[in-house]
Amino acid sequence: MARTPKNDVRLDAPKGMRAPVLAPRRRQSSDRFGRFTEWIARAMGTPWFLMGLTLFCVAWIIYNTLAPEDARFDSAALGFTALTLILSLQASYAAPLILLAQNRQDDRDRVQIEQDRQRAERNLADTEYLAREVVALRLALKDVASRDFIRQELRSLLDELDSKDSSTEGGGGDRPRV
């Protein structure tokens, strides 16, 4: 039985280069539904939604109270049963949709926190590396002769030569000073 390259799992290639072992899941439909739930949750939290719902209820009650008996579809005597059912249905769907939107936000927050933690770890590692490099440079520069050190050494050598010349010749040397 010959295997096709698509079904072949290669362990010598990076993970992104391998063929998928299982068929990829369709995330677009769940993502679309998730975006829809977030849209509903955002819409229900606005003053416009509350005013619209209030106007809808007021219009419902006014119509079913003041309209002729045969044109009414929800009886005020029964406590506006249809309106109560509609509002209960709206509430029973609103709560899970809001929870789904919150769960998606929690997932995004969790991913963001993890990325922030990884970024902070990289920054700390980079800072520690740079601190070690600065220390290494300071130690290396400590062993390098500075201009003042070289001048001081040359002056002491010239003074030694002058003192030797004066002791052997008996006269002062005409050497230039550094």
Disulfide bonds with the S-S distance in Angstrom:
none
